[in-house]
Amino acid sequence: MEMSVSRLREFLRLPPVTQIGIVVPTWRKHWLFYKETFSFGPFERVEDFHRIGYKESYYRGEPENFNMTYAFFRLGTMEVEMIQPLSGRTIYHDFLNAGRQDYTTGV
């Protein structure tokens, strides 16, 4: 039995999508790709993860001192967030180290 996306969302009681996170090895290269290819923007960049108010950070349940850079843009009512891990152990490093990439492979 095939179910439509709207019926599946209703069945699972999923809220509307409001944010998408894309893990990238280098935010600037991906920012240029989205800007030049799709004219997305303007972008807001947070260079230091700790500047957005996080005092404590954890990796797999253990305290960990890590840092990331974020670049955000709006796509209608949705926020798209590019996440570049910089230092320390994070799930984002795990993602990239496992050979995974965002859907703009080759950028």
C-alpha positions as CSV (number, residue, x, y, z in Angstrom):
1,M,0.0,0.0,0.0
2,E,1.4,3.3,-1.0
3,M,0.7,6.3,1.2
4,S,0.9,10.0,0.2
5,V,3.3,12.3,2.0
6,S,0.4,14.2,3.5
7,R,-1.3,11.0,4.7
8,L,2.0,9.7,6.1
9,R,2.6,13.0,7.9
10,E,-0.9,12.9,9.4
11,F,-0.6,9.3,10.4
12,L,2.8,9.9,12.1
13,R,1.6,13.2,13.5
14,L,4.6,15.0,12.2
15,P,4.8,18.8,12.4
16,P,5.6,20.9,9.3
17,V,9.3,21.0,8.4
18,T,10.7,24.3,9.7
19,Q,14.5,23.7,9.6
20,I,16.9,21.7,7.6
21,G,20.5,21.1,8.7
22,I,23.2,20.3,6.1
23,V,26.6,19.2,7.4
24,V,29.4,20.5,5.3
25,P,33.2,20.2,5.4
26,T,33.6,23.9,4.3
27,W,30.8,26.3,4.7
28,R,32.2,29.0,2.3
29,K,32.3,26.6,-0.7
30,H,28.7,25.5,-0.1
31,W,27.5,29.0,0.6
32,L,28.9,30.1,-2.8
33,F,27.2,27.1,-4.5
34,Y,23.8,27.9,-3.0
35,K,24.1,31.6,-3.6
36,E,25.4,31.3,-7.3
37,T,23.2,28.3,-8.3
38,F,19.9,29.1,-6.6
39,S,20.3,32.8,-5.6
40,F,19.6,31.8,-2.0
41,G,20.3,34.4,0.7
42,P,21.0,36.6,2.4
43,F,23.0,34.4,4.7
44,E,23.6,34.9,8.4
45,R,26.8,33.4,9.7
46,V,27.7,32.4,13.3
47,E,31.5,31.9,13.4
48,D,31.7,30.6,16.9
49,F,29.2,28.0,18.3
50,H,29.6,29.4,21.8
51,R,28.5,32.9,20.8
52,I,24.9,31.7,20.3
53,G,24.6,31.0,24.0
54,Y,25.7,27.5,24.6
55,K,27.7,27.1,27.8
56,E,28.0,23.4,27.9
57,S,28.4,20.9,25.1
58,Y,28.3,17.1,25.0
59,Y,29.4,14.3,22.7
60,R,27.6,11.0,23.2
61,G,26.7,11.9,26.7
62,E,30.1,13.1,27.8
63,P,31.2,16.7,28.2
64,E,33.2,17.8,25.2
65,N,34.6,21.2,24.2
66,F,33.9,21.6,20.5
67,N,33.3,24.4,18.1
68,M,31.4,24.9,14.8
69,T,30.5,27.5,12.3
70,Y,26.9,28.0,11.1
71,A,25.5,29.7,8.0
72,F,21.8,30.2,7.8
73,F,19.4,31.4,5.2
74,R,15.6,31.4,4.9
75,L,13.7,29.5,2.2
76,G,10.1,30.7,2.6
77,T,9.1,29.7,6.2
78,M,12.0,27.2,6.5
79,E,15.4,27.9,7.9
80,V,18.3,26.1,6.1
81,E,21.4,25.7,8.3
82,M,24.9,24.7,7.0
83,I,27.0,23.3,9.8
84,Q,30.8,23.1,9.6
85,P,32.4,21.3,12.5
86,L,35.7,23.0,13.5
87,S,37.2,21.4,16.6
88,G,36.5,18.7,19.2
89,R,34.5,15.5,18.9
90,T,31.0,16.0,17.4
91,I,28.3,13.9,15.7
92,Y,29.0,16.2,12.7
93,H,32.6,15.0,12.5
94,D,31.3,11.5,12.8
95,F,29.0,12.1,9.8
96,L,31.7,13.5,7.6
97,N,34.4,10.9,8.7
98,A,32.0,8.1,7.8
99,G,32.2,9.4,4.2
100,R,28.8,11.0,4.1
101,Q,28.2,14.3,2.3
102,D,25.4,16.7,1.9
103,Y,23.3,16.4,-1.3
104,T,25.5,18.8,-3.2
105,T,28.2,16.2,-3.7
106,G,31.1,17.5,-5.7
107,V,30.8,21.0,-4.4
